[in-house]
Amino acid sequence: MTSPRDVFEVSGPVHLTSVNWNCPHYQRSVAASLVRGASVLERDRQKHRQGSEACAPPWWESFHFEVIRKLIDDSDFSIFGAIYEYRPPVSFQNSTVTKAPRFVTVFRGNLLKSKTFFRDGILDLRLLVNGLHQTSRFEIAMKAVRALVSDYGHQNVWIAGHSLGAAIGTHAGKTMANEGTNLKAFLFNPPFISIPIEWIKDEKVKEGILIAKNLMTAGLALFMKGPRHKSDSFAKLSSWVPYLFVNRADGICSSYVSYFDHRKKMEEIGVGDIGKLATQNSVKDLCLSAFGRESESSHLLPSANLTVNSSPAPDFKHAHGIHQWWSPDADLRSKVYLYD
């Protein structure tokens, strides 16, 4: 039988021995751990583990969280997320917890198990064709987020997700932001559906490809939507600044680095308007709209607080894994990108 300590080491950080909700590192580590908890819940369900046999409770309770609801997919009945409520002891009711959330709604990533592989794979395909927000899993997630915000206020609600779950979290955050409500969001390894430009080592070649890509995207947008096209919805999203966490060695999410960095470079060389136009459009969306289908890529974001992990990754599992985001030794660099 797995001991609580073994489970804790697998599922969350053991080095966080004190609570400091004003520390970004603590916030990131706990958010990542809670996302991991949704996967552990589903593993427990598949292996019929309950009570003392379950793997999850010892470590999330150490952060003073309690699961108040499991989010269940209506197709395969798997647990794809959870809602946690923060219930600290009376001794913690002081200024050190002013930035603690009341609730955290989390969405797990793909779980490569026989009982979840098919459904998660179908949702990956829906993500590829920009249809994830039209699935029942997203509708269940969105309904849960709306209910919490309605009952307790947006300032008391965080959302977090990893990989596929980060895509769901991105759609949920964008939906709420478009309605005038900005939620604090922690999005780990969020998918960016594009050729992984960050894998190109030659900076001049990479820069040339990015410029050509931006020119093509902006040109196609002007052709399809007209010279006076302006995305009011994209500008409306600019006040929402989600926390994005990407690994340079992870081809699924690494293109966020060039997506934000190159927009700034386009401004520096005097073609900022082209960069902005390219930022709010994708070739895939434009092509789909030519055939009468409305489409919006989830990765199109005007603003973000981007954290990049440049630590060496021995394989894809490490580069894309949720565990890296609570590591005390990771080589992390953060930068805020604001759209104006």
C-alpha positions, 0 to 999 in steps of 0.5 A, spaced: 500 500 500 502 506 498 504 511 504 501 518 504 509 520 503 510 516 497 503 519 494 505 526 496 512 526 493 508 523 486 503 528 487 505 535 489 511 539 492 514 536 499 518 542 500 513 547 501 512 547 509 509 554 510 503 557 507 505 564 503 499 566 499 503 572 497 508 568 494 507 567 486 512 560 487 507 558 492 501 560 488 504 556 482 506 550 486 499 549 489 495 550 483 499 545 479 498 540 485 491 541 485 490 540 477 494 533 479 489 532 484 484 531 478 488 526 475 489 522 481 482 522 483 480 519 476 486 514 477 482 512 484 476 511 480 478 507 475 482 502 480 476 502 485 480 505 490 476 509 496 477 511 503 484 510 506 486 506 499 485 512 495 491 516 493 489 523 493 487 526 500 493 526 504 496 531 500 491 536 498 488 536 505 495 539 507 494 545 503 487 546 507 483 544 501 477 540 500 474 537 494 467 539 494 465 537 487 468 532 482 467 534 474 464 528 470 464 527 463 457 525 460 460 521 455 465 516 459 463 518 466 471 520 467 473 525 472 476 531 468 476 536 473 474 538 480 472 544 485 476 545 491 474 549 497 480 553 501 478 551 508 484 554 513 484 553 520 483 559 524 490 560 526 491 562 518 485 567 518 490 573 518 494 577 512 498 572 510 492 569 506 489 575 503 491 572 496 488 565 497 482 563 493 476 561 496 475 556 490 479 553 485 476 549 479 481 545 475 481 541 469 486 535 468 490 533 462 490 527 458 490 521 462 493 515 458 489 509 461 484 505 457 478 508 460 480 515 458 484 514 452 479 514 447 474 520 450 481 524 451 483 523 444 476 525 441 477 532 445 484 532 442 481 532 435 476 537 437 481 542 439 485 541 433 479 543 429 477 549 434 471 545 436 473 544 443 468 549 446 463 546 443 463 539 447 459 537 452 465 537 457 467 544 456 459 546 457 460 542 464 466 546 466 463 552 464 457 551 467 461 550 474 465 556 473 459 560 472 455 558 478 461 559 482 462 566 480 455 567 480 455 565 488 461 567 490 464 573 486 470 572 481 475 575 486 474 568 490 475 563 484 481 561 480 481 556 474 487 552 473 488 546 468 494 542 464 495 540 457 488 539 454 485 541 461 489 548 460 485 549 453 479 548 457 481 553 462 483 558 456 476 557 453 473 558 460 477 564 461 476 567 455 468 566 455 468 570 462 473 575 460 468 577 454 463 578 458 467 582 463 469 578 468 476 576 469 478 570 473 485 568 475 488 563 471 494 558 471 494 554 465 500 549 465 503 547 458 497 550 454 496 547 447 499 552 441 496 549 435 502 551 430 509 548 428 514 548 434 518 554 431 522 554 438 525 548 436 529 552 430 536 553 433 538 558 428 535 565 430 536 568 424 532 563 420 527 563 426 526 570 425 525 570 418 520 564 418 516 568 424 516 575 419 513 571 413 508 567 417 506 574 420 505 577 413 502 571 411 497 571 416 496 579 416 495 579 409 490 573 409 486 577 414 486 583 410 483 580 404 478 576 408 476 581 413 477 588 409 482 593 411 478 596 416 477 590 420 478 590 428 477 585 433 473 588 438 473 582 442 480 581 442 481 588 445 476 586 450 480 580 452 486 584 453 485 586 460 485 578 462 492 576 464 492 569 465 498 565 467 501 561 462 507 556 464 510 553 458 517 549 457 521 550 451 522 543 450 515 542 449 513 542 442 505 542 444 506 549 448 513 552 446 510 556 440 507 561 446 514 564 446 515 566 439 507 568 439 508 574 444 516 575 443 515 576 436 509 581 437 514 586 441 519 585 435 514 587 430 513 593 434 520 595 434 522 594 427 516 599 425 510 594 423 507 593 430 500 593 426 501 587 422 504 584 428 497 585 432 493 583 426 497 577 426 496 576 433 489 576 433 488 571 427 490 564 425 491 562 418 486 556 420 481 560 422 481 564 416 481 558 412 475 555 415 471 562 415 472 562 408 468 555 408 462 559 412 465 556 419 466 560 425 472 558 428 477 561 433 483 558 436 484 557 443 491 560 443 490 567 441 491 571 447 492 578 447 495 578 454 499 574 458 504 573 464 508 568 461 513 563 465 518 559 461 521 553 463 528 552 460 531 547 464 534 541 461 528 536 459 530 528 458 524 527 454 517 529 452 514 526 458 518 531 463 517 537 458 510 536 458 509 534 465 505 537 470 510 536 476 515 541 473 511 546 475 512 545 483 520 543 482 524 548 487 530 547 482 527 549 475 530 555 471 524 559 470 523 566 467 517 570 467 515 576 463 508 580 462 505 581 455 500 587 455 496 588 449 494 595 447 
